[in-house]
């Protein structure tokens, strides 16, 4: 699970200079164990299979509604109803949704596991980590009898399981270096026999400012035995047939970009589906939901040849879907940035350029998860203005 800090900033830059107005929210990275195998050689990316020629129906948003109503977590305004929900996960029968809640307990913020009915009713705490620990990345086993999650605390952060009622917690992974290696983001295989997860190795930057994070994806037996590293990346998601894993990988060159990749488990082939984060397969395997930036540019001033000098750029993070081959990318949610560009920016004298004024939406969407019947998607929406983080449900049109 990721913890959020909400900031509001404004910056101006020319060429790569941007004026930032708004706020960015994001769930924080989760922790992982020491490699027990030699990291595999990264295969060369291959081109995703080409889309079929048959007629295609592109889903659109039919309905969107809020499921939880936890109040603000802003300092000084916390009440008994305050909380920040994260990482929703459907039960296999579609009747319940498990999630993580950051809540105030005994004067400190704790991250606990909750469960509620699929309509948002009867929400109740299921598991409270011992010794002021914190939980994250909860997911159901395919038979609905267990939950996997990561549990963090003084001994690092590793993957645990418990019964569906929250009892009988059991540690599956023990990190060899709890201060720098974490295991997080468990994902159960469709047959329930294996668990994929992310291992994060955190090291200080050589220059002494901040940390470097190296993410690799591993697969182990459901009892925690025989862990094997399979690739570099994070946020593994099994295809419904269990033959592939979708995951996120950060590309540094030629420019920084988070991408969604597919790995074929039988051949070892990998290919990129393009930009995106937090992939989630539809139950029929035809679609992948994910989050990505939605960007709209408005040229405010241009040169005589039509090339832009001043640009207003509106950005938001939304829920998208695409076919599992990467085709038919389509935005589902839509909460564009709002605001006015200052007159002093528009009236400035500029040459070269372009100079960009960036406005970001106060709403940010994360963690889409398909219902078992494929008819709806639950996701997290953060509101930086209200300092709220709640779960929402969207219903796409028939596919």
Secondary structure as UniProt FT lines:
FT   STRAND          7..8
FT   STRAND          13..14
FT   STRAND          18..21
FT   STRAND          23..24
FT   STRAND          61..66
FT   TURN            75..76
FT   TURN            80..81
FT   STRAND          84..90
FT   TURN            92..93
FT   STRAND          96..105
FT   TURN            106..107
FT   STRAND          108..117
FT   TURN            118..119
FT   STRAND          124..127
FT   TURN            131..132
FT   STRAND          134..140
FT   TURN            142..143
FT   STRAND          146..153
FT   TURN            154..155
FT   STRAND          156..163
FT   TURN            164..165
FT   STRAND          170..171
FT   TURN            178..180
FT   STRAND          181..188
FT   TURN            190..191
FT   STRAND          194..204
FT   TURN            206..207
FT   STRAND          211..221
FT   TURN            222..223
FT   STRAND          228..232
FT   STRAND          234..238
FT   TURN            240..241
FT   STRAND          244..251
FT   STRAND          257..264
FT   TURN            265..267
FT   STRAND          270..275
FT   STRAND          277..281
FT   TURN            283..284
FT   STRAND          287..302
FT   TURN            304..305
FT   STRAND          308..323
FT   TURN            324..325
FT   STRAND          330..331
FT   HELIX           343..346
FT   STRAND          355..370
FT   TURN            372..373
FT   STRAND          377..383
FT   TURN            384..387
FT   STRAND          388..396
//
